[in-house]
Amino acid sequence: MSVSVVEGVVPTTLRTIKEHVTLDFALGEEHDMLRRLLHFNKRGHFLGYLLHHAAEIEAVVAHHLGLGDPTSCRLSVLDDWVHGSFNMCVPVHVKRWGNQAEKRVMIRFPLCYKVGEEDFPGNAEEKLREGTLTADRPLSIPLHELENGGTPTSIGKKDTYTAIDPYALDLLTCHENRVQYQPNSIIDEPDARYQMAAITGLRVVLPHFIQRDSRHGPYRLSLTDLHQSNVYVDEDWHIKHIIDLEWACSLPIQMQIPPFWLTSRGIDQLVDEHLTEYEQVLEEFMEAFHYEEMLQDPNNATSRTEILRSVWQTGAFFFFSALDSPTGLFNVWSQHIKPRFSSIRANMPLSQYWSSDTESVITMKLKDRDEYDKKLKALFEVDDKTPPPHQ
């Protein structure tokens, strides 16, 4: 699926929000690049919309601050606006607020084109509620990313769970839906069968990783978007702040697993010497976690450290990590989960049990992929006469 590049000719590039990409790069991406290539223009339209409604935004801020005069609030210049992964944060300057001559506050707007609002109306409002911990369903960051890509998760906005089993099965349904609905979810027929086999296999082995004594709880507030850049530490590495709590939700305590990124590698990169390195760092993490846990509650009947050790020893760490990784699930299945049950390398027989119409789905997905590649190539060809951007 590569395109030939003539020596001395700069390949056509198109702009995403973060970077310029070539056709080769776009064709090799696991994400739906047809959608991502639209985000840059959609961001421009959204900025224009907010600027057009500046007076209304200023009035809303003044109202919530209890100020009688809406002209006491003024939006900052556009260069000061902060575009995050899912939100636009707009600074507002406030005059005559209490005893202060001037103060600056921030108002945050969900990016409708990044939270799945177009395909699933109500997602933007749900995201606002999630930020105040008033949403119903356990909206984790992987679920959001699937819906933003146009994949229905089949987990309704009012759905709640009283046990871990149906939640885990619904998460696997989300992965099945990704295979069916994302146009570039497969590369070829063997890849389709491999992905189907992995999801089917995870359904089969699920009971081996669920602890029956805690299948109905307890539930704990979990940060599903916790990674290095969201943790602030001081010069002595003491944690001072944790940010981006908007994807927090209540999950079964046995799904609160150790961070996979302790050695700055992806979950599907923890193999061979990288796995050995991770195990060493994980032990340090466990000891530090246990020490802090004992300081807070030395008589704690439910030891979180013991739960963390258990999910690692039983392999549940990789099982639950696979559920949370739409792109990493398949490698985690073959690297860490399947070998616990079988040394046979073949995956294909399991794919037949993915659904009663596996063959027709594979045929449909091969057509989807072919059409996706054609649209992507056409998108770059349309822009072929545009001068390359200055980097």
N, C-alpha and C positions, 0 to 999 in steps of 0.2 A: 504493500500500500504506500510505498514511497514514491516521490516524484523526482524526476531527474533535475539536476541543477547544473546549468551551463556555467563553466568557469568564468569568473569576472562579472557575473550577473547577480545582483542582490535578490534573493528570494522574496516574493510578496509576503508581507506581514500584515496581520490584522490586530486590532487592539482589544484586549480584555481590560477589566478594571485595573489589574495589577501589572500587566506586561504586554509586549507585542509578541505574537506567536506566528510561526510559519505553518504551512499546510502539513508538513511532516510531523510537527509537534502535535497539531490538533488531531490528526488521524490516529496518533499513538496514545492519546489520552483516554483514560477510563471514564472520565466524566463526559457529559453531553456538551460538547463544545459549541454546537449550534445555539444552545441557550446562553452559554457563557459569553459568546461573542456579541450577544445583544445587550449585555449588561452595561457596557460603556455608554451607549447612546441612551439607554433607559435612565442611567444616572443623570445625564445632562437634562433630560426631560423633567426628572424629579426635582432637580435643583431649580429649574425654571418655574416649576409649579410652586415651590416654597417661596421663591422670591416674589412671585405674583401675589401671594397671600401673606406677604410680610406684615401688613397692618393688622390682619386678623390674628396672626401668631403673637404679635406684640400685645394685642388686647387680651388674648387668652392668658399670657404670662402675667400681665397686670392684675387680671381677675383672681388668679390663684395665689398671688402674693398679697391680696387684699388692698391693692392700690386703686384709688378711685380714678386716677387719670391714666388712660392707656398710653398717652404720649410720654409717660415717664420711662417707658421701655423702648429700647432700640436694638434691632438685630445687628450683630457684628458684621463686618465685611465678609464677603464670600471666602476669602483666603483663610479666614480663621475657623471656618466650619470643618468639622472632623467627620470623615467618612470611614466608618468601621465596616466590619464584615456584614453586619445585619442592621445597623442603625446609622442615621445621620444626626450628629449632635451639633446644635446651633447655639453659639454663645449669644446671650442677650444682656445688654448693658442696662442697668436699672439706676435711675437718678432718684435722689431724695427717698431712700428706703430707710426708714427709722432715723437713727442719728448718723448714718453713713452718707457721705456725699455721693458716692457711686459704688455699685457692687455689680459683679457679673455672675449670672446664673446660666445654666444650660437647659435647653429643652431638647428632648430626644424624639426622633421619628423613626419608626420601623421602615426599612427599605422594602416596599411592597414587592419589588422584583427579586428580592433575595429571601423572602420568607414564604414563598409559595402562594401568595394572595391571588395571583391570576388563575391558577388551577383550582385552588381550594379557598374560596371566599370565606373570610372570617379568621384566617391565619394571623393577619396583622393585629387584629384585636386580641386574639389569644396570646400573642407574643407579649403585648402590653400587660396582660393579666399575669402571664408567667413571671414577668419582672417583679410583680408584687406578690408572688406565690399564691395567686387565687385561681389558677387554671385547674381543670379537673384531671385530664389524662396525663400520664407521665411523659411529657414532651421532652425527650432527650435530644441532644444535638444530632445524633444520627437520624432520628425520625424526621427532624426538621429538614435535614439536607436531602433526604429522599423526596419529601413533598415539594421542596423547592426545585427539584429536578423533574417534577411532573409525575412522580410515582405515588399512587395512592397507598397509604400505609394500612388501610383497613382498620385503623384504631381511631374511633370517633372522638370528637372533642369532649364528649360527656362520659367517655369510658373510664372506668376505674377497675382495679383488680383487688381481689382479696387473697390471691394465691399466686405463687411464682410460675407454676406450670402453664396456665393459659397465657400469661404475659410472654413467656419465652416462646411459646408456639406462635403467638401473634407476631413477635419480632421476626421469626423465621418466615412467616407469610409476607412480611415487608420485603425480605430479601427475594422471595419468589416473585413478588410484584415488580421489583426492580428488573429482574431478568425479562419479564414480559413487557413492561412499559417503556423502559429506556431504550431508545432506538439503536444505540451502539453497545448494548450490554454484552454481546458476544462477538468473538472474532471470526470463528468458523464453527463447523459442526462438532469437532472434538472438544472445543472450548465450551460449547453449549452443554454437551453431555457431562463434562467435568463439573460445571457449575451446578447443574441439576443434581448430580450425584452427591455433591458436598452438602447441599441443603437437605436432601433426603436423608443422608447419613446423620446429620445433626438432629433431625427429628427422631431418628431411631435411638440414638444414644442419650438423648436428653435426660431420661430418668436416672442415669448413672451419675449425673452431676448435680442433681437436686437433693438437698438434705431434707428429708421428710419432717424432721423435728422443727424446721424453721420455714417450711414452705408457705405458711400463712403469716409470716412475720417473725420478729418485729420488722417494721419499716423505718428507714432512716433517710433524712434529707441527704441527697447525693448530688455532687457537682459533676455533671456529665460533660462539661467543657473545661475540665481542669487540666492544664498543661503548664509547661515552664513559664511561658510569657504571661500567664495570668497570676503568677505568684511573685510577690515583691518581698525581698529580704534586705536586711541591713548588711553592713560590712563584715559582721560576724556570722552571716548566714542564718540569722534568726528570722523566721517568717513574720513580716509586719503587716502585710495586706494581701488579700485574695480578691481579685476583681472578676467581672463577667459572671455574675451569679444568675443570670437570666435563664439559663437552661437547667437550673436546679430542679429536682423533683424527688418525690419519695419513692424509694426502691427497696425491695427486700434486702435485708442486711447481708445475705450471702452473695448479693451481686455487687457489693462494695469491695472490689478487688484492689490489689496493689497497683500503683501506676505502672503502665508498661514502658513509659518513656524515661525511666530512671537513668538509662545509659544513652539517652538521646537517639534511640532507634525505634523504627516502627514495629508494630506487633508482629508483622510477618517477616521481620528481619532478625528475630531472636532465634537463631539457629547456630549450631556449631560453636565456634569460639565466642560469638556474640551472646549466645545463651549462657555460656559459662561465666562470662563477665557480668551478665545481668544477675545471675544467681548470687554472685558475691556481693554485688551492690544491694540486692534485695535483702540479704541477711542483715546488712548494716541498717537498712530502712526498718526492718522488723524490730530490731533491738531498740532503735530510737523511738519507734512508735509505741512499743511496750512500756518504755520508760515514761513517756509522756502520759500514757493511759493510766499508769499506776499513780502518777502525781495527781491526776484529776479525780480518780475514783478507785482507791486501792481495794475496795470491797465489791467491785463491779462483778455482778453475776454473769453477765454476757461479755466475755473478753473479746474485744474486737481483734486483738492480736492473734488469738487462737483461730478465729474465723479466717483471717488473712492467711495464716499458715495452712489451714485446712484446704482452702480453695487452690492454693499452690500445689500442695502435695497430691490432691486428687485429680488435678488437671482441669478443675472447674475454672481456673484462671483463664485458660485458653478458650474454653467453651464460651464463657460470658464475654470475653474479648472479641470472639468471632461474631457474636450476636450484635456487637456495637460497631462493627467495621464492615460497611457495605462493600468495600473493595478488598479488604484483607481477609475476609471470611474464608475464601477458597484456599489460600495458601496455609492459613492456620489449621484448617481441616486436614490437609495432607501432611503438614509438618508435625503436628502435635496431637491431634485428636484421633484420626484414623489409625496411626501406628499403635495406639493403646489397645486396639481391638483386633487388628489384622495386619499381617505382614505382606498380604497380597497387594500389589501395586495397582491393579486394575480398578478403575472407578466406574466404568461404563455400565455394568449390570444394574447398579443402583439407580442410574438415571431413568430407567424404564418405569420406576415406581414414583417418579416425580409427580406425574398426573396421568389420567387415563388417556390423554391426547398428546403425549410427549412428542411423538413424531411430527404432528401437525404444528405444534408450537415451534419446534426447531426449524421447520420449513418457513414458517412466518418470520422468525427472527433472522434467518439468513437474508430474506427479502428486505427486512427492516434495515439490516446493516448495509446492504448494497445501496439502498435508497439514501441512507444517512451519508455514506461516503460521497455519493454523487452530489448531494446538496452542499456538503462541506467544500468539495472541490469547486463547485460553481460559485460559492461565496467568495473564494479566493480569486477565481478567474475574473469576476466582476470588478474586483479591486486591483486587477493586474496593472492597469494603466495609471494608478495612483502612485505618485512618487513615494519612495520609502521614507518612513518617519525618521526624524533626527532623534537619536537616543541620547 
